[in-house]
Amino acid sequence: MDKSLMTKEKSSLMNNYSRLPITFVKGEGSFVWDEHGDKFLDFTSGIAVCNLGHVPDQVKEKLMSQLSQIWHTSNLYEIQSQKDLANLLTNVSVFDQAFFCNSGAEANEAAIKLARIFAEKKGEKQNRTIVTFEHSFHGRTLGTLSATAQEKIQKGFAPILPGFTYLSYNDFSQLETLQEIDPIAVMFELVQGEGGVIPAEKEWIDALVSICKQNGILLIVDEVQTGMGRTGTLFAYEQYGFEPDVITLAKGLGSGFPIGAMLAKKEIAEAFAPGTHGSTFGGNPLAATAGLATLQTFISEDVVKHCEEQIEYLWSKLHELQSSFTEIKEIRGKGMLIGLVFADNVSNIVAKALEEKLLILSAGAQVVRLLPPLTVTKKEIDCFIEKMSAVLKDVFTNA
């Protein structure tokens, strides 16, 4: 890596991030610029956040207008933009009601609490266990890291919270175990992002859904990363042909402004009576405006439809790249959530890409994760392939 990128200055920030010594000061579309004026192609979208690209005009205009009016009131009072966002989200999904918070972890915390209080009010199950799956990622709060079946996420934070049982993902043999456990809910991602970009198998989901429906087990789908068009449909569950009871959203919902949401069917949502759950900042006028403008843009510009052609083009180009670099063992994922699987650690690939002014991510030790904006153009995809080819050539020639 360029030594100029390794220079660090004293900071009073806690050392819980392995930050690279580079500061981005401007973003537009698929590109960001650092403080030196260098331009980078961003195939991370701020970790699946800037799905409409950086600083999308429609969202910017609505936020600028809102900034001149009122920023915050709290949920003691009605917030029109929050109501409008809830109505629009339920109109474009199979859900009836929405709750707003500030992040994906908070949305998942809300889903966990909703499942428990729904079971309490129904009084049908003494066992309040929620099943999650190995290699999942649901957040870093104490509750959501307890739901996250990854030892590296939980390490150092014992005792984790009880009430979670972990099963193997895409494993048909464990579905009988699910019936024996008889949990109140299962919580899962349809593409495990942080866990290595692992898509759920359609047949396995069909079997899982069938068991849950037959046994009154709630289906909670964590769409924090897969939602808002990331996998090629507005929500990933649409591709699997079933209706969840609850989903969680964040990341792409606010185009970079912190907002999370939980959507639920009416019967389940009604378990949240006044005083059972809340959030001071959740869905305040600024956050709700960002979410509403983002979703309105998705609809008015038919972003998901536009994305179909770009998805097909990107995947075809990636397969061409694989044919040139046999070190790419597998390409997996859905839509614009893509994993390139290598035999060895990919940290050097991510570092070399930065030198090529290309931003990419890892998802575990051996997977490069690609998360381009959904507004990416074919020209920008060609630019990515050119840069990635240079990166892989350099890494594997000099290995």
N, C-alpha and C positions, 0 to 999 in steps of 0.2 A: 504494500500500500504506500502511496505517496506520503513521505514524512511530514509534509505540510498539513496533512489531515490528522496527524497524531499529536499535534501540539495542544496541550491543555492549559487552561488558566485556573486559578484557585476558584472554587465554588463552594457556597454554603449549602448546596442541595444535598439531600441524602443520597447515598450511593446505591440505590436500589434499581437503577437502570444502567446498562452498559452503553452509555451514549457515545456516539461518534462525534468528534469535535468539528461539527459542521452545523451551520445555522441557516435555515431557509427563511427568506424574508419576503418572497413573492411567489404566488402560484396562479396559474392560468391554464385551464383545460388539463392536459396530460403532462404539463411541465411545471417544475419549480425552479427557482433561482436562489443561489446562496448569497451571502453578504459580499462576496467578491464579484458577483455578477455572472457566475458560471451557471449554465443552464443544464438541468438534469431531466431525463425522461423518467416519469414516476409510474412504475408498474407495481406500486404498493397501495396507492390511493389512501395513504394514511392508515393502513391496515383495514382496507375495505370500508372506509368511511366516505371518501369523496367520490361516490359513485357517479355523480354528474360532472366530475372533473373539479378542479380547484376553482373556487370563487365563481360558481355559476351565476350568470347575470340575473335571472329571475329571483333567485334566493337572495342575492345581494340587495336587489332593489327593495324587496319586501322587508328585509332586516333593517336597511337604512331608514326606511319609513317608520318602522316600529321603534327604532332607537330614538327618534325625535318625539315619540309619544309617551310610552310608559314601558318600563323594563320588567317590573316585578310587583305583584300584589300578594301572592300566596293563595293557597287553595281554600282559604276561608271565604273567598268570593268567586263568583262565576267569571270565567275567562273565555271570551267568545272564540278566539282563535283555537283554544284547546278543544272546545265543543266542536268546532268545524273540522279539526283534524281527526277527532274521534269518529265523527260521522263519515268522513271520507275513507278512513281506514276500514271501517265496518262495511261500507258500501263496496269496497274492492276486495273484500275477503269473505270468509264464511262465519265471521264472528259478530257478536252483538254489542259488546261493550269494551271500553279501553281504559287502562290506567296508565298514567305517565309518570316517569321518574327521570333520572339523569344519566343512566348508563346501562349497559347490558347486564352487568353483575346485579344491579338493583332490580332490573326487570326479572331476572331469574330468581332473585330473592323473593320478589312479589309472587311469582308463580309457585314457588315452594310453599310460601305461607298460604296462598289461596287453596292449594291442594289439601293442606292440613286442616284448614278451618272448614273447607267444604266437607271433608270426611267427618269432622267433629259434629257439624250440624246435621249431617245425614245419620250419624250414629250407627252406621252399618259395619264399620271395620274397626276392630281393636288394634290391628297392626297398622301403624302409620308410616310404614316404610315407603320410600321412593326409590325406584330402581333407576340407575344410570349405567353408563357403559364405559368399558376400558378405553383409554386414550381420548376420552371426552375432555372438553374444556367449557366450564360454565361460569368462570369468574374467579376473583381473588379475595372476595370477602370471606369471612370465616364460614358462612353458610354455603356459599357457592364453591369454595375450594373443597369443602366436605363432599359436595356433589360431584366434583371433578375427580374422575378416577385416574389420576396420574400422581404417582408417589413424589415426583420432583416438585409438583405444585404444593403438595401438602407438607413436605419435609420442613421440620423445624417449628411447626404450628400445632403440634399435638397438645392436648387432645382435640382431635377434630370432632365435629358435631355428630351425634348418633342419628340414625334414621335413614341411612342410605346403604343400599346394597348394589354391588357392581357386577355386571355380567359382561360377557364377551360380545363385542360388536360384530354384526353379520354372522353370528354363530347360531345356526338352527338348533343345535343340540341343547342349547341352554334355554330354549323357549319353554320346555316343560318345567324347568326350574322356576321360571317366572310364575307359572300357575301355582306352584307349591308355595312360593313366597307370598303370593296374593297381596301385592302392594297397593297403596292408594293411587299411585301414579307411576308412569315411566316418563323419563325426561331424556331427550336425545337430540342430537344434531343429524340432519340428513346428509350433510357432508361434514366430517370432522375436520375442521380447519387447522387449529393449533396441533391437533393430534397427528397430522401428516397428510392432510387433504385426502381423506378416505371417504368415498361416497357410500351411502347405504345401498345394499342390493335390493332391487324392487321386490323380489320374491320374499326376502327376509322381512321387509317392511309389511308386506301383505299378511304374512303369518303373525307378526307382532301385533298389528292392528286388530286382526281377527280375535286373537286371544284377549286383548284388552277390552274390546267391545263385548265379548261374551261374559267377561268377569267383572265388568264395571270398574275397570282401571282407567284412570284419566290419561290421555295422551297429551303430553306437553312437549312441543317442539321448540327447541332453541334455534331461532332464526336470526340471532344477533349478527352473525356474519353472512348467512346465506340469504337473508331477506333483502328487500328493496332491489330486486332485479339481478342480484349477483350471480345466480346460477342459471339465468336464462328465462326465468318467469318471475313475476313480482315477488312471489313467495315460493320457496323450494317445495313445500308440501303439494303444490299444484301438479308437480311432475310425477308424484307418486300415487295420485288418485285416491286420497282419503282426506277426511276432515279431522284435524286435531281438535281437542277440546280447548287448548290454550296454546298460544305462541308468544314468544318474546322477540322484541326488536330493539335495535339501537344503531350503532355504527352508521350505515347509509341513510338513516331516517332524517338526519338533520344537516347533511352536507358539511359536516365538520363542527356544527354546534352541538354541544352535549345534550342528548335527549335519549331516553329509553322508553319503551312502551310494552305493556302486556295486553294482549287481546284474548278475550274468552267468550265462550257461549254464555247466553243469559243465565241459564240455570246455575252455572258454576260461579259466574261473576257476582251473583246476588249474595254469595256467602260473605263478600266484603261489605259489611254494613258500616255506617259512620263510626269512626274511631278505631276500626280494626287495622287499618294500614294507612300510611300517608307519606308525603314528601314535601318539604318546604319549597324547594325549587322546582319540583317536578311539573312540567307542562306550563311553566310561567309564560307570560306574553312573548318574551324573546324566543324561548325554546319552541313553543307551539307555532310561532310564526315561521321559524326555520323549518320545522317538520311539515307544516302545511304547504309552504312554498315548494319544498322539495317534492312532495307527493303530487302536487298540482302540476309541476313540471314533468314528472314521469308520465302523467296522464295526457297532458296537452301536447307533448312532443313525442308521445308513443315511444319512449326510450327503450322499453323492452323489445319492441318490434324492430327498432333500428339496430339493436344489439345482436339480433339473430345472425345477420349477415357477417358482422364483425367477429362473432364467436366462431362461425364456420371457417372464416378466413384465418383467424389466429391459430386454431387447432390444426389446420392443414399446414400452415407454416411451421408449427412446432414439430409435426411429424417429419417434415422435410429436414428440420434441424436435427432430429433424432437419427435420421438416416446418415447424416454427416458425422455425428458424434455418438458412437455406440456406447459411450459412457452413460448416456441417458437410458436407464433401464426400463423406465415406464413413464407414461404421461397419464395422469388421472385427475379426476375432479369433475366439475360441471360448470358450464357456462364460462364466466370470467373468474372462477375460483379454481385455479389449476396448480397441480403439483408435478414438478419434474423430479423423478426419483433417480438418485445416483447410488453407486455402490459404497462410496466413502463420504466422509464429512464434507458439507457444502460451504462451510464458513469462508474458505478461500475464494469460492465462486462469488459469494455475496460481496466480499471485500474487493475483488478485482472488478466487479460490475460498478462499484462506486467510482473507481478510477476512470471507468469508461463513461462516467456521467449517467449511469443507469441505476435506478433504485429497485431492488428486488428484496425478497424476504426468505427466511428459512422457515420450515415447519417441522421441527425435529432435526436430528443431526444429518439426515441424508436426503432431505427434500427441499428443493427450491420452490417457494410459493409465489405465484404470479397473481396479482390483483389489479389489473389495469382499470382505469375509469371505464364505465360502460359507454361513454361517449368517445372512446378511442377511435381513431380513423385508420384506414388501411395503410396510409402513409406512415403513421406513427407505429403501426405494427411492423412494417418493413424496417423502420428505424430500430425498433427493439431487436428484431432478428439479426440485423447487422451488428449491433452492439453485443448481443449475447453470443454470436458466433465468434467475435473477437475475444470475448472473455474466455469461452471454453477452449479456443485454440491456444490461448496463452497459458491457461491453467494446465491443460493436459499435455501440451508440448513440453512444458518445463517441469512436469511432475517428476 
